[in-house]
């Protein structure tokens, strides 16, 4: 059994009870960790507010990761409540629907810049801002996808952005490793979340991955949270700069 009593940290990107960020928050909290969890905007708050009754010990707050002022407020809240922290979990991705569904060649400059800012650069920015609060051997984790290294049908502009995110993980691991901190990505297989709903023919992608993966089972957000739990814990002290696949083994097949 994992024991995270005494560990404190941030989970950024809760959208609703079906989101990976919520599963991570729920599991880490159940293992004794103290958590501040953020959601993007007022629209998300309608889905997140009921979750406070499920997780009364978690502090929920709004934070648009593209807004430096809100990120500063999040860090200041974290410092005021916890002082120092042991983990940061970044589970945020977005692309304008017309750019996501139009193919990479047809994506707009503005859409690509926004998707990169939300989905990749925000992790770098968050890592930089949180660094002064990090306890020794802290863990920073973000969410990627197989489309970062393979051309996945309909993943479009998010593929290059996730590739940039995974590259950022490696460089952040190099830089923060000097202070003993770990930086990793978790790469889940297809799961029915709010973010996934924007992908064209997502159900086909989900069916294909379930059928072809070595483990013939449905993938859940709880599976992803379990990997995050491991990376937050002291059992992963020697692991950094990696992408951990949580996809029932789908990444090893064609």
Backbone as a ProteinNet text record, in pm:
[ID]
protein_1_A
[PRIMARY]
XXXXXXXXXXXXXXXXXXXXXXXXXXXXXXXXXXXXXXXXXXXXXXXXXXXXXXXXXXXXXXXXXXXXXXXXXXXXXXXXXXXXXXXXXXXXXXXXXXXXXXXXXXXXXXXXXXXXXXXXXXXXXXXXXXXXXXXXXXXXXXXXXXXXXXXXXXXXXXXXXXXXXXXXXXXXXXXXXXXXXXXXXXXXXXXXXXXXXXXXXXXXXXXXXXXXXXXXXXXXXXXXXXXXXXXXXXXXXXXXXXXXXXXXXXXXXX
[TERTIARY]
84.2	0	88	53.5	125.7	80.8	175.6	144.9	203.5	115.7	159.9	136.9	117.8	97.1	217	187.8	293.1	329.1	289.8	317.1	207.1	248.1	155.7	184.7	77.9	103.8	-15.6	7.9	-90.8	-135.4	-263.7	-316.9	-388.3	-340.7	-393.1	-469.2	-596.8	-670.7	-794.2	-858.2	-982.7	-1092.9	-1161.7	-1273.1	-1406.7	-1410	-1531.1	-1491.8	-1590.3	-1560.3	-1501.7	-1508.2	-1454.1	-1312.5	-1258.9	-1128	-1015.6	-903.4	-785.4	-739	-744.7	-700.8	-783.4	-913	-995.6	-957.6	-935.9	-895.8	-764.5	-671.7	-544.1	-564.8	-644.5	-672.5	-736.6	-833.9	-905.7	-812.5	-729.1	-640.6	-530.4	-467.5	-360.8	-413.9	-531.9	-593.2	-624.6	-672.6	-706.6	-583	-466.7	-341.6	-272.7	-342	-291.9	-231	-221.8	-161.9	-257.4	-201	-278.3	-270.5	-386.3	-391.4	-466.2	-410.7	-483.2	-509.2	-634.2	-672.2	-732.7	-692.3	-743.3	-825.5	-917.9	-999.1	-987.5	-1023.8	-985.5	-1067.3	-1199.8	-1284.3	-1420.4	-1505.5	-1637.8	-1722.3	-1706.2	-1780.7	-1746.5	-1618.9	-1576.4	-1624	-1638.2	-1678.4	-1814.8	-1901	-2032.6	-2021.8	-1917	-1895	-1808.2	-1722.8	-1627.1	-1686.4	-1774.9	-1831.8	-1890.3	-1967.2	-2019.7	-1911	-1792.9	-1685.2	-1627.2	-1651	-1598.6	-1661.3	-1783.9	-1848.5	-1785.6	-1734.5	-1669.7	-1530.7	-1463.5	-1326.8	-1319.6	-1376.7	-1383.4	-1247.9	-1146.9	-1015.1	-930	-980.4	-907.2	-949.9	-854.4	-883.2	-896.1	-1012.1	-1036.2	-1025.5	-963.5	-949.6	-945.5	-982.8	-983.8	-847.1	-802.1	-676	-673.7	-670.6	-649.2	-498.3	-444.3	-298.6	-236.9	-319.1	-267.6	-256.3	-307.9	-308.8	-202.2	-97.8	10.9	-37.7	-131.6	-182.9	-249.8	-328.8	-395.8	-296.1	-192	-88	-14.7	13	76.7	-12.9	-142.8	-237	-237.5	-229.2	-227.3	-102.7	10.7	135.2	131.8	78.9	70.3	-23.9	-135.9	-227.4	-158.2	-84.9	-14.4	89.1	163.2	264.8	201.4	90.7	23.3	-33	-82.9	-147.6	-47.8	50.9	141.1	285.1	325.3	466.4	545.5	587.1	658.7	570.4	599.9	520.6	612.4	550	624.2	589.1	482.2	444.6	359.6	370.4	285.7	238.3	107.5	50.4	-23.5	19.1	-34.1	-115.2	-245.1	-334.4	-422.7	-358.7	-425.4	-392.4	-494.3	-473.1	-593.7	-566	-675	-627.2	-718.4	-698.7	-834.5	-842.3	-969.6	-1022.5	-1151.8	-1210.1	-1185.2	-1195.7	-1177.9	-1034	-938.5	-798.9	-770.2	-829.8	-808	-863	-979	-1045.3	-1009.7	-937.1	-909.3	-781.7	-706.3	-578.6	-466	-344.7	-230.7	-205.5	-209.8	-178.8	-279.1	-399.6	-503.7	-518.5	-436.6	-449.3	-400.1	-460.6	-424.3	-306.8	-236.2	-126.5	-178.3	-291.8	-348	-389.5	-450.8	-493.4	-376.7	-271.8	-152.6	-84.6	-76.4	-14.2	-92.8	-225.5	-307.8	-295.1	-300.2	-288.1	-152.9	-48.1	85.4	95.5	37.2	42.5	-27.2	-147	-225	-165.2	-130.1	-99.7	45.9	135.7	278.9	346.9	340.1	414.6	367.5	241.1	190.2	260	301.8	373.9	511.5	579.3	709.9	695.7	596.4	572.8	539.8	456.2	417.8	538.2	622	741.8	835.2	850.7	937.4	882.8	753	694	687.8	672.6	662.1	798.1	903.6	1036.4	1078.2	1056.4	1098.5	1025.5	911.6	833.2	863.4	943	960.7	1052.1	1003.1	1086.5	1188.3	1294.7	1388.5	1317.7	1361	1306.4	1158.5	1117.9	979	956	827.9	789.8	695.9	731.8	646.5	601.6	471.9	414.3	317.9	323.3	227.7	169.1	67.2	-3.1	24.9	67.8	94.9	4.3	42.1	-34.1	54.9	24.2	101.6	115.2	20.1	26.9	147.5	222.2	345.7	454.5	450.7	555.9	504.3	373.4	313.1	209.1	189.7	85.8	-47.9	-121	-249.6	-361.1	-441.7	-551.2	-636.8	-658	-744.9	-684.4	-562.4	-500.6	-440.6	-400.9	-368.3	-266.8	-298.9	-197.6	-155.5	-235.1	-196.6	-77	-51.1	65	195.7	223.1	345.2	351.8	237.4	237.2	273	219.6	256.2	402.3	453	595.5	680.3	637.6	707.7	698.9	583.6	565.7	661.3	672	761.7	907.6	943.1	1078.6	1103.6	1003.1	1014.6	1035.4	968.1	986	1132.6	1195.3	1335.4	1428.2	1403.8	1489.7	1463.6	1338.5	1308.3	1370.5	1368.6	1431.4	1580.7	1643.2	1786.2	1813.5	1734.4	1758.7	1720.4	1606.1	1560.5	1627.3	1689.3	1760.7	1876.8	1929.6	2039.1	1994.8	1864.6	1810.2	1745.6	1757.7	1703.4	1558.5	1499.4	1358.4	1343.2	1228.5	1197.8	1088.9	1100.5	999.9	968.8	842.4	801.3	667.9	643	512.6	445.1	315	233.4	155.9	156.6	90.8	-22.9	-143.7	-257.1	-305.4	-365.9	-438.4	-569.8	-650	-777.6	-872.3	-923.9	-1021.9	-1130.7	-1253	-1363.2	-1361	-1297.3	-1295.1	-1349.6	-1368.4	-1419.2	-1323.1	-1193.5	-1094.3	-1099.7	-1118.4	-1120.3	-1241	-1346.2	-1468.9	-1448.8	-1342.5	-1316.7	-1254	-1203.1	-1138.2	-1241.6	-1222.9	-1312.1	-1298.6	-1412.5	-1415.7	-1342.7	-1358.6	-1290	-1333.4	-1461	-1509.3	-1438.1	-1406	-1331.6	-1190.7	-1127.7	-994.5	-996.8	-1097.8	-1111.8	-1131.6	-1217.8	-1244.6	-1119.4	-1046.6	-925.1	-820.4	-800.4	-698.2	-735.8	-864.2	-909.3	-893.4	-920.8	-914	-770.2	-678.5	-543.2	-444.6	-476.4	-383.7	-363.4	-243	-218.3	-310.8	-340.2	-433.8	-573.7	-658.3	-793.6	-887	-875.9	-957.7	-980.8	-1085.1	-1111.3	-1012.5	-969.2	-878.1	-959.5	-916.4	-990.1	-897.8	-958.1	-879.4	-810	-869.4	-807	-675.5	-667.5	-541.6	-432.5	-468.7	-372.5	-331.4	-428.4	-399.6	-304	-315.3	-224	-79.8	-59.1	76.1	127.1	39.2	76	112.6	35.1	64.4	206.2	242.4	377.5	483.5	460.4	559.2	568.8	461	464.4	537.5	525.1	579.5	731.7	789.3	934.1	984.2	894.6	936.4	992.8	972.7	1018.7	1131.3	1209.8	1312.2	1419.2	1436.6	1540.1	1483.7	1358	1292.6	1267.2	1326.1	1301.6	1329.2	1263.7	1281.1	1212.3	1122.1	1057.7	914.6	866.3	724.6	673.7	583.5	529.1	396	390.1	267.7	171.1	47.6	-60.1	-171.1	-155.2	-243.8	-272.6	-259.9	-280	-182	-70.5	32.3	12.6	-83.9	-113.7	6.3	93.2	205.6	307.9	301.5	399.6	351.3	227.5	175	159.8	142.8	129.9	-15
-119.5	0	125	220.2	346.8	435.7	504.4	598.9	734.3	828.4	961.8	1065.2	1019.8	1114.3	1207.1	1335	1435.1	1495.9	1430.6	1486.2	1584.4	1690.7	1796.9	1836.8	1876	1915.7	1967.7	1992.4	2051	1950.4	1952.4	1882.6	1987.6	2008	2114.4	2053.5	2092	2050.7	1966.4	1976.4	1901.1	1962.3	1876.9	1923	1875.1	1750.8	1691.1	1560.2	1483.9	1360.7	1251.6	1270.5	1171.6	1205.1	1315.6	1359.5	1284.8	1273	1209.2	1285	1416.4	1497.2	1467.7	1444.9	1412.5	1276.7	1177.9	1044.9	1052.1	1134.4	1151.8	1216.6	1321.4	1390.7	1296.5	1220.6	1128.2	1021.5	962.9	855.9	909	1017.9	1074	1116	1175.9	1216.8	1096.2	989.1	868	803.1	830.3	775.1	868.5	975.3	1062.2	1192.6	1215.8	1340.3	1457.9	1574.7	1698.8	1763.6	1799.9	1840.9	1972.6	2058.4	2171.3	2136.3	2142	2104.1	2224	2245.4	2360.7	2318.9	2407	2390.7	2519.3	2512.8	2619.3	2747.1	2734.8	2853.1	2832.1	2932.8	2926.4	2813.7	2788.8	2679.3	2546.9	2524.8	2401.2	2395	2510.8	2512.3	2449	2454.7	2391.9	2241	2183	2038.6	2003.6	2096.7	2069.6	2092.5	2190.9	2223.1	2101.7	2015	1896.1	1801.3	1808.5	1717.6	1753.2	1876.1	1918.1	1838.9	1793	1709.8	1571	1524.6	1393.6	1399.4	1513.2	1530.4	1654.6	1648	1766.9	1816.4	1731.2	1771.7	1838.5	1838.1	1898.3	2043.9	2131.1	2271.1	2288.1	2333.4	2356.3	2505.5	2538	2678	2690.7	2806.6	2829.6	2878.7	2827.8	2875.2	2849.3	2956.1	2948.8	2948.1	2837.5	2824	2918.6	2982.4	3081.3	3220.2	3236	3366.6	3368.4	3446.7	3451.5	3495.4	3588.7	3637.2	3524.4	3441.9	3331.4	3223.9	3202.4	3108.3	3159.3	3288.3	3347.5	3330.4	3354.9	3337.2	3192.8	3097.5	2955.9	2923.2	2972.8	2947.5	3014.7	3135.8	3205.9	3133.9	3083.6	3005.1	2879.7	2815.2	2692.8	2720	2826.9	2861.2	2897	2970.5	3009.8	2888.8	2791.7	2675.7	2567	2542.8	2429.5	2468.9	2588.5	2623.1	2561.6	2438.2	2363.4	2249.3	2200.3	2092.4	1982.1	1867.7	1749.2	1703.8	1755.1	1712.3	1817.3	1814.8	1895.8	1805.1	1794.9	1712	1802.5	1797.3	1883.7	1796.7	1818.1	1738.9	1835.1	1908.1	2015.7	2005.1	2009.6	2012.3	2077.7	2151.5	2217.3	2256.2	2244.8	2300.6	2345.2	2458.1	2498.9	2387.6	2363.2	2248.7	2253.1	2371.9	2381.7	2350.1	2381.7	2349.4	2202.2	2148.7	2008.3	1915.7	1949.8	1860.5	1889.7	1996.7	2035.5	1979.3	1902	1851	1947.3	1897.4	1981.7	2089.4	2053.6	2149.5	2263.6	2239.1	2341.4	2417.2	2384.4	2452.6	2596.4	2682.9	2824.5	2852.2	2960.3	3000	3028.1	3096.6	3131.7	3006.6	2910.8	2787.6	2706.2	2699	2624.2	2689.4	2821.4	2892.7	2871.9	2876.7	2857.4	2715	2618	2478.2	2451.6	2510	2493.1	2559.5	2676.7	2749.4	2671.7	2622	2550.3	2413.3	2340.3	2198	2167.3	2258	2232.5	2340	2462.2	2567.9	2590.6	2564.1	2583.6	2491.1	2372.6	2281.1	2337	2390.4	2452.4	2571.6	2654.5	2773.9	2735.7	2634.4	2589.4	2533.6	2459.1	2405.5	2515.2	2617.9	2729.5	2802.9	2826.7	2903.4	2823.1	2691.8	2607.4	2570.6	2585.9	2539.4	2588.8	2716.1	2760.8	2690.2	2630	2563.9	2415	2360.6	2216	2164.7	2065.5	1993.1	1907.9	1862.7	1771.7	1648.6	1604.7	1484.3	1498.1	1617.1	1636.7	1575.9	1559.6	1494	1583.4	1609.6	1684.5	1589.5	1588.8	1491.2	1561.1	1524.9	1575.3	1459.4	1487.1	1384.1	1399.4	1291.6	1292.2	1191	1153.5	1053.4	996.8	876.6	806.3	886.3	976	1060.5	1152	1157.9	1236.5	1174.2	1042.8	974	898.4	880	816.8	910.6	895.7	974.4	903.8	946.1	885.5	958.8	883.3	942	1032.8	1155.4	1255.5	1323.7	1287	1357.1	1490.7	1497.2	1622.1	1709.4	1837.5	1927.8	1893.2	1813.4	1778.1	1684.1	1612.4	1524.5	1599.4	1700.1	1779	1849	1889.2	1957.8	1861.6	1740.3	1640.8	1598.8	1598.7	1570.8	1678.5	1803.4	1913.7	1900.4	1855.3	1836.5	1729.9	1617.7	1511.1	1555.3	1632.8	1687.2	1782.7	1862.3	1953.8	1877.3	1763.6	1678.9	1639.5	1600.5	1557.6	1672.9	1789.9	1903.9	1955.1	1951.7	1989.6	1890.9	1761.9	1660.3	1687.7	1728.7	1760.4	1879.2	1983.7	2105.8	2089.9	2030.8	2017.3	1901	1811.9	1700.7	1746	1862.7	1916.5	1941.6	1964.7	1982.7	1853.6	1746	1617.7	1594.6	1684.8	1669.6	1580.6	1515.3	1425.9	1486.7	1464.7	1513.1	1400.2	1362.9	1252.8	1282.9	1211.5	1215.9	1080.5	1082.7	961.5	967.1	857.6	853.7	752	796.5	704	666.7	550.1	515.9	591.4	570.3	641.3	611.5	716.5	707.5	809.9	776.8	869.7	980.8	1090.7	1210.2	1326.4	1439.3	1557.1	1601.6	1593.4	1633.9	1543.4	1413.7	1318.4	1337.9	1396.8	1412.9	1503.4	1583.6	1672.6	1603.8	1482.6	1411	1348	1366.2	1305.9	1154	1084.4	937.7	878.2	942.3	892.4	750.6	719.3	585.3	478	509.5	414.9	394.4	503.7	496	413.7	435.4	362	213	181.5	41.4	-27.3	42.1	-15.4	-44.2	50.1	31.5	-81.2	-91	-197.6	-334.3	-339.6	-466	-512	-418.4	-455.6	-459.8	-396.7	-395	-536	-569	-700.8	-734.1	-636.7	-658.3	-622.6	-720.1	-700.4	-653.1	-527	-470.8	-323.7	-271.1	-128.1	-51	62.5	148.9	252.8	283.8	379.4	490.4	597.7	706.2	659.6	562.2	506.2	437.2	373.9	312.9	418.6	530.8	640.1	697.3	713.6	766.3	674.8	544.4	451.1	472.9	501.2	531	661.6	759.5	887.8	868.8	787.4	757.9	703.1	610.8	553.6	660.9	748.5	851.8	958.4	979	1072.8	1011.7	881.3	813.5	803.6	768	752.5	624.1	541.2	420.6	452.2	575	613	716.3	713.9	816.5	816.5	704.6	696.5	712.4	752.7	761.5	907.6	952.3	1088.5	1097.2	1192.7	1212.8	1108.4	1031.6	920.5	951.6	872.5	868.4	729.8	723.8	597.1	570.5	464.8	430.9	355.7	404.1	337	313.4	209.2	189.7	42.4	-40.6	-185.1	-245.8	-177	-227.8	-193.4	-107.4	-76.6	-18.7	53.2	119.1	20.8	-106.8	-203.2	-274.1	-250.3	-314	-208.7	-254.8	-158.6	-112.4
0	0	0	-83.3	-87.8	28.1	86.6	193.3	154.6	123.4	83	192.5	316.1	425.2	436.7	444.4	452.2	318.4	209.7	76.8	37.5	-29	-68.8	-212.1	-282.6	-419.7	-495	-624.4	-714.5	-819.1	-849.9	-967	-1051	-1171.7	-1257.6	-1374.4	-1388.6	-1506.8	-1485.6	-1369	-1349.1	-1435.6	-1510.5	-1593.7	-1539.2	-1492.4	-1435.6	-1368.9	-1324	-1251.3	-1340.4	-1471.6	-1564.6	-1610.2	-1563.9	-1611.4	-1540.7	-1610.7	-1553.1	-1429.2	-1433.9	-1320	-1195.5	-1212.5	-1096.2	-1039.6	-1126.7	-1080	-1003.4	-1051.4	-982	-845.6	-842.7	-717	-616.2	-661	-573.4	-516.1	-600.9	-555	-463.8	-502.1	-419.4	-283	-282.1	-156.2	-68.5	-129.9	-53.8	7	-50.8	0.4	99.4	135.8	240.9	196.8	65.9	17.7	36.8	58	62.4	-75.5	-130.5	-270.8	-289	-371.9	-429.1	-574.6	-616.9	-753.1	-823.8	-947.9	-1021.5	-1142.2	-1178.9	-1299.3	-1380.5	-1508.5	-1601.1	-1589.4	-1574.8	-1588.2	-1522.9	-1534.8	-1473.9	-1532.5	-1661.8	-1724.1	-1657.8	-1632.7	-1566.7	-1422.4	-1359	-1218	-1196.4	-1297.5	-1285.9	-1269.4	-1327.2	-1316	-1195.4	-1156	-1049.3	-910.9	-898.1	-767	-695.5	-762.9	-693.3	-643.9	-701.3	-662.4	-526.4	-482.5	-353.2	-239.3	-259.3	-157.5	-152.1	-265.6	-271.9	-210.1	-228.4	-178.4	-90	29.6	115	164	162.2	210.5	102.6	-20.3	-132.1	-149.8	-172.8	-202.5	-353.5	-398.5	-541.4	-571.7	-683.3	-721.2	-873	-922	-1066.7	-1112.5	-1226.7	-1284.2	-1433.5	-1510.9	-1654.7	-1677.2	-1727.3	-1737.5	-1839.4	-1921.5	-2017.3	-1956.1	-1836.5	-1770.1	-1660.7	-1681.3	-1583.9	-1446.5	-1443	-1314.7	-1237.1	-1306.9	-1238.7	-1195.6	-1275.2	-1233.9	-1110	-1108.1	-990	-868.2	-886.2	-775.4	-725.8	-820.1	-782.3	-700.6	-744.4	-671.6	-534.7	-528.2	-399.6	-304	-355.6	-272.8	-221.2	-308.2	-270.3	-162.5	-178.9	-79.4	54.3	48.9	172.7	246.5	173	235.2	274.2	187.6	208.3	241.6	204.4	217.7	103.9	121.7	19	-32.7	-153.5	-212.2	-265.4	-295.5	-338.5	-479.4	-536.1	-670.9	-740.9	-873.7	-961.2	-1073.6	-1091.4	-1197.4	-1294.6	-1418.8	-1524.7	-1619.3	-1621.2	-1707.4	-1786.1	-1875.7	-1948.7	-2096.9	-2180.8	-2325.6	-2391.7	-2498	-2570.1	-2709	-2805.6	-2939.7	-2991.2	-3059.4	-3119	-3209.3	-3200.5	-3270.1	-3420.4	-3479.5	-3624.4	-3665.4	-3578.6	-3606.9	-3580.4	-3475.1	-3441.2	-3548.6	-3601.5	-3696.9	-3842.4	-3866.9	-4004.5	-4062.6	-3984	-4031.3	-4000.2	-3988.6	-3953.5	-4058.1	-4185.5	-4291.4	-4298	-4251.2	-4255.3	-4123.5	-4025.3	-3896.4	-3908.3	-3831.2	-3834.4	-3741	-3768.5	-3681.2	-3540.8	-3533.6	-3403.5	-3326.3	-3398.5	-3332.8	-3282.2	-3363	-3323.3	-3203.2	-3204.4	-3092.4	-2963.7	-2973.5	-2854.5	-2802.1	-2892.7	-2851.3	-2786.1	-2840.8	-2783.9	-2647.3	-2634.2	-2507.9	-2397	-2427	-2326	-2296.7	-2401.7	-2387.7	-2356.3	-2390.7	-2371	-2286.4	-2335.1	-2268.3	-2125.6	-2098.4	-1962.4	-1862.8	-1907.5	-1817.8	-1784.5	-1885.2	-1862.5	-1768.6	-1797	-1715.7	-1571.2	-1555.1	-1421.4	-1346.1	-1417	-1353.5	-1305.7	-1388.3	-1351	-1228.7	-1226.5	-1117.4	-987.9	-1000	-880.5	-823	-900.8	-858.6	-719.5	-685.1	-551.7	-437	-465.5	-361.1	-349.1	-439.8	-445.8	-334.8	-261.2	-166.9	-243.2	-176.9	-243.9	-300	-416.5	-482.2	-516.3	-555.8	-597.5	-735.8	-769.8	-895.4	-975	-1100.7	-1192.9	-1303.2	-1331.5	-1424.1	-1518.3	-1645.6	-1743.3	-1822.3	-1902.5	-1979.6	-2128.4	-2191.3	-2334	-2404.1	-2525.4	-2601.3	-2711.3	-2756	-2858	-2987.3	-3012.8	-3131.7	-3133.7	-3024.7	-3021.5	-3107.2	-3123.4	-3199.2	-3320.2	-3330	-3446.7	-3507.1	-3636.7	-3703.3	-3683.3	-3582.6	-3547.7	-3622	-3692.4	-3769.8	-3683.1	-3729.6	-3667.1	-3543.6	-3505.2	-3392.2	-3437.1	-3562	-3631.1	-3557.1	-3535.5	-3481.6	-3339.9	-3267.7	-3131.7	-3128.8	-3238.7	-3243.5	-3226.3	-3310.2	-3291.9	-3156.2	-3104.7	-2975.5	-2863	-2867.4	-2766.4	-2781.5	-2904.7	-2924.7	-2857.5	-2871.3	-2804.9	-2653.4	-2605	-2461	-2408.3	-2478.4	-2433.5	-2440.1	-2540.6	-2547.2	-2431	-2397.6	-2283.7	-2154	-2141.2	-2023.1	-2007.8	-2117.8	-2110.6	-2071.6	-2128.5	-2095.8	-1954.1	-1911.5	-1773.5	-1675.6	-1712.4	-1627.3	-1612.7	-1722.2	-1718.3	-1627	-1641.4	-1564.5	-1417.9	-1390.4	-1252.1	-1180.7	-1257.9	-1196	-1109.7	-1138	-1057.1	-913.1	-895.9	-761.3	-708.5	-785.1	-740.9	-776.4	-857.4	-893.7	-1016.6	-1024.7	-1136.3	-1223.5	-1354.2	-1448.9	-1546.1	-1555.1	-1641.9	-1708.7	-1816.8	-1883.1	-1868.5	-1856.1	-1862.2	-1992.8	-2067.4	-2198.3	-2195.6	-2161.7	-2157.1	-2297.1	-2307	-2428	-2432.5	-2536.1	-2548.1	-2431.3	-2371	-2262.5	-2290.7	-2260.1	-2283.5	-2179.2	-2216	-2133.3	-2214.7	-2148.1	-2217.6	-2327.8	-2300.8	-2400.7	-2523	-2500.3	-2611.5	-2702.1	-2648.6	-2726.8	-2847.9	-2846.8	-2959.1	-3079.1	-3059.5	-3169	-3261.3	-3390.8	-3489.1	-3484.5	-3489.8	-3490.9	-3370.8	-3253.8	-3134.7	-3099.4	-3116.4	-3082.7	-3164.4	-3289	-3372.9	-3319.1	-3277.2	-3218.3	-3090.1	-3008.1	-2882.4	-2908.3	-3003.3	-3036.4	-3090.3	-3173.9	-3232.9	-3125.9	-3036.2	-2933.3	-2838.1	-2804.8	-2715.5	-2781.5	-2910	-2983.6	-3005.9	-3033.2	-3072.4	-2956	-2844.9	-2731.8	-2676.9	-2631.1	-2573.4	-2456.8	-2373.9	-2263.3	-2311	-2320.5	-2374.3	-2263.3	-2229.2	-2122.1	-2150.5	-2089.4	-2101.6	-2014.8	-2064.7	-1990.6	-1914.6	-1793.1	-1710.9	-1662.3	-1618.3	-1559.7	-1432	-1365	-1243.5	-1277.2	-1393.6	-1436.6	-1450.4	-1507.9	-1526.3	-1390.9	-1303.3	-1170.1	-1094.3	-1116.4	-1051.2	-1092.9	-1221.5	-1269.5	-1210.1	-1200.2	-1140.1	-993.2	-923.4	-783.2	-768.1	-853.9	-851	-873.9	-970.5	-1001.7	-893.5	-819.9	-707.6	-588.3	-573.1	-455.6	-460.2	-346.3	-337.2	-402.5	-453.3	-524.1	-662.5	-708.3	-843	-838.3	-732.9	-714.1	-822.8	-893.1	-996.9	-1137.3	-1148	-1279	-1314.7	-1423.6	-1471	-1620.5	-1685.1	-1828.2	-1914.1	-1854.8	-1924.9	-1965.6	-2060.6	-2093.5	-2057.7	-1962.1	-1913.7	-1982.4	-2060.5	-2133.3	-2042.8	-2040.5	-1967.5	-2068.9	-2148.8	-2264.3	-2293.3	-2189.1	-2205.9	-2305.6	-2329	-2418.6	-2564.8	-2595.5	-2735.8	-2809.9	-2740	-2807.2	-2863	-2824.1	-2875.3	-3001.6	-3042.2	-3163.4	-3272	-3396.6	-3505.8	-3520.4
[MASK]
++++++++++++++++++++++++++++++++++++++++++++++++++++++++++++++++++++++++++++++++++++++++++++++++++++++++++++++++++++++++++++++++++++++++++++++++++++++++++++++++++++++++++++++++++++++++++++++++++++++++++++++++++++++++++++++++++++++++++++++++++++++++++++++

